[in-house]
Structure formats: structure tokens, C-alpha cells
Amino acid sequence: MDFRGFLIIVSTLMFVAIIELALRIKAIRREEWEQLAPLPPEELFESSEEHEWHRVVEHIQSGNPSDWRVAIIEADNLLGKLLDEKGIPGTAIGDRLRALKEGDLRHYHDAWEAHKVRNRIAHESGPQALNFRDAKIAVGRYEKVFRAEGFI
């Protein structure tokens, strides 16, 4: 085989690899978009905590980063109310999450990760402290916890 034939084979393989990678990236972006898409209202307003959760959803769907912060802080306040209902002792939500026993809270990890985002925005300032993707994921984690516990 001459050098030209070798280059044709390598080029063909690289072209196929590029196409495969482009398809994978497209699939990943589609999944991310589905996670970041606005939540349908019929899934949001079914419980006694409807009004507070409705405000969280309105804030997270805003284009304003300060509204995203408010959404996370309000969702964290709702987490505090959930922990109150469960009778978890402590003053700070982080302390109360640490006080949980196994089985006290389904999706404990999601509650903890969302609370860490709340702590980050409470202690950091500037636009780098929170982006829309992180805010939307955090609110989604709160929602997962609340729905699993029948809170919203």
C-alpha cells in the first residue's frame, strides 16, 4: 500500500469518528435541554405548598440571575419546612440534614446537593456564583425531594 492509500483510510476513519462524536454531542445537548426546559404547570400546583412552590418556579423561569438566587433560597426555605414537618432537630438546614437518619428522607443526596448550591450563592457574590444550568438543576433536586416526600 502506498502512502496515498494509507492517508485515504486514515481520513475515512477520522471522518467517521467525527460524525459519531457529533451525534453523541447532539444527544447530550438534547438531554440537557430536556432537563432545563420549563416545567409544565399541571405538574406543579397540586398541594398545600402550591403558592410557595409556584413562586420558586416563576423565579427559576426568569431570565434574571438574581431571580434564580431567590428561587433557590425560597426552595431551601421550603426544605426547612419539610424538615420541620418531619421533626428533624437543629437550627440550620445543613445541621438538620446531617441529623437525618437513614430512611428519614428519600433523595437525601439531592437535598444535600441542592442545599450546597444555596450555601454557595449565599456566601459568594458576582455572576460566576450561579449560572442558569446549576440553578435549574438545584431547583429540580428540591422538587425531586419534595415530590418523593409528598410535600408538593
N, C-alpha and C positions, 0 to 999 in steps of 0.2 A: 504494500500500500504506500502510495506516495504521500507527501506532506499535505497536498491539497485535499485528498480524500479524508485524511485524519481531521483536518480543520472543518470539513463539512459535517462529519459525525459529531465532533465536539460542539459545533454551533447548533446542530439539531437538538442535541441533548440539553444544551443550555436554554434554547427556546422553549422546549417542553417544560423544563424546570421553572422558567419564568411564568409561563401560563399557569402551572399548578400553584405557584405561590400567589399569583394574582387572585385566583379563585378562592384560596384559603383566606386571604385578607378580606375579600368581599364577604365571605361567610361570617368572619369575626365581626366586621363592621355592622352587618345585618343584626347579629345577636346583640351588640352594644346598643344599636338604635332601638331595638325592641325593649331593652331594659330602660332606656332613657325616654321612651315615648310617654306622653301624658297618660295618666291612669283614667280609665273610663269612669264617669261619675256614678253609674249604677253600682259599682263595686265599693264605693267609698262611704256612702251615707246611710248606714243601716243600723247604727247603735246609739246608745245614750251619749256617747262621746262624739257624736256626729259633728256638732258645731266646732269643737276644738280641732278635730282632725280635718274638717273642711278648710279651716284657716291654714293648717300646715300645707295641705295640697295646693291651695291658692298661692301661697308664698313660694313653694318649690317650682311651680309652673311659671313664675315670673321670670323675666329676663334680667332682673336686677340682683346682683350678688348679695346685697345686704338683705334682700328678702329670703334668699336661700339660708342665710345665717339664722334669720328669725324662724324659718321653718324647722330647722334642726333644734333650735333652743326650745321651741314650743313642743316638738315631738319628744324631746328629752323630759320636759315637764310632764307630759302625758305618761312617760315611762315611770316617773316618780309617783304619779297617781296609781299606776298599776302595781308598783311595789308596795304602796300604802295598802291597797286592797288585799294584797297577799300577806300583809302583816310583817313585812321584812324590816327589821330594826336598822337604825342608823340615820344620820342627818344628810350626808352627801350621797348622791346616787351611786357614785363609784364605790363607796363603803358598803352600801346596801347590796350592790351587785356582788361584791366579794363575800358578803354574808350569806348568799344563797347556798342552799344545799342542793345536792343532785336531785333533779326532778322538780324543783321549785319553779323553774321557768324553762319552758321549751324554747329552743333557739337562744339559749343563754349567750352563745358566741356572737350572734347577730346583735343582741342588745349591747354587749360589751364593745364591739367594733363601732357601732353607731355612737355610743357614748364617748368613745375616744375621739371621734370626729368633732363632737360637741366641745370636748375639752380643748381640742386643737384650735377651734375658732374662738373660744373664749379667752385663750391665752396668747394667741398670735394676732397680729393685725396685718392689714395690707391684702392686696388682691391675690397674692400667692398662697394665702392661708386656706382658700377654698375655691375649687372650681365646680362647675355645674355637674360634671360626672360624679365626683365624690359626694356632692350634696344629694344628688338623686339616689345614689346607692345607699347612703346613710338613711334617708327617709324610707327607702324600700326595706331596709333592715328593720327599722322601727315598725313599719307596717306588718312585716312578717311576724314579728314578736307579738304585736297587738292582736292580729288575727288568730294566731295559734292559741292565744290565751282567751279568746272570745271577748276581748276588750273593746274592739271596734267592729 
